[in-house]
Amino acid sequence: MRKSVSILFWIAIVGIGFMNIGSSNAQAEPIKLTYSIFFPPTHAQAIAAMDYAKEVEKRTNGKVQITTFPGGTLTKAPMVYDGVVNGISDIGNSCFAYTRGRFPVMEVVDLPMGYPSGKVATCVADTFAKSVNPKELQDVKVLYVHAHGPGLLHTKKPVRTLEDLKGMKIRATGLSAKVVEALGGVPVAMPQGDTYEALQKGVVEGTFGPIEVLKGWKQGEVVKYTTDCSDVGYTTAMFVVMNKDKWNALPDDVKKVFEETAEEWVTVHGKAWDAADAEGRKFTLGLGNEIITLSDEEAAKWRKAVEPIISQYASKTPSGAAYVDKVYELIETCSE
């Protein structure tokens, strides 16, 4: 009898041991997340985004594992935000402008304010989003926002004056479509991923975008000219957001890593935008393409042409005038 009790005792001890091991293994299971990135995998911004994911993994000692899906392979560019909201991906990176009208407050960042660089535009976009914290972004956790350098005009035939641009079909997104319209062109909405083929086939005659697209998206191969209209340089703000339920379920120490790393990565993206612009300029000139500089008189005409876009936003959007003023202030602050 004593022998039977002893055997049962040891069986119980071993069983409890296995239960504890199982519990320990369950606790050690990493938090697995998916990250949808609209940039192609070789693009500098895709690399920066994927590096963010790796840095979070590193700083959490493997507690978090993030599988990245660049090139819109998990959700296409216009669907990235809703994909995060609906749990198709846990994290997403794309442009606010791809769902025009969905983010009325954030549209102010994309106005043709004359951004001098990607670093400044990124600083402005992130600071504005975090400080204003608009209602339109409450269905996700905003990790950070970044934005490209001054949007310029890239065309198949030279544009040296507003008269040259009149009636030309120009690819644009979001508020840049209004810029095209104000300058006399015909805007054609499409994401960057479709632009190369559209230019190649003559569906559009040009595109608005930072000069980095000429290398980053290879568009320098299908255009011949860039008009440096940086005086009316707009930007396109891009979000990095997480599904709210996933965020709320994270342990506090992991949340802290995500936020601290995000704060650092704003600068990483800003620098990457400027480096990519420099590479885009070098790339297009290397192909024998021309960069056209507007005369002072012509640049003034372009500035005057886009002024109604800014004043219209200020008058028609609730608190629009205050948002415009804030962006102008942030451009000065972020340029220091």
Buried (B, 14 or more C-beta within 10 A) or exposed (E): EEEEEEEEEEEEEEEEEEEEEEEEEEEEEEBEBBBBBBBBEEBBBBBBBBBBBEBBBEBBEEBBBBEBBBBBEBBBBBBBBBBBBEEBBBBBBBBBBBBBEBBBBBBBBBBBBBBBBBBBBBBBBBBBBBEBEBEEBEBBBBBBBBBBBBBBBBBBEEBBBBEBBEEBBBBBBBBBBBBBBBBBBBBBBBBBBBBBEBBBEEBBBBBBBBBBBBBBBBBBBBBBBBBBBBBBBBBBBBBBBBBBEBBEEBEEEBBEBBEEBBEEBBBBBBBBBBBBBBBBBEBBBEEEBEBBEBEEEBBEBBBEBBEEBBEBBBEEBEEBEEBBEBBBEBBEEBEE
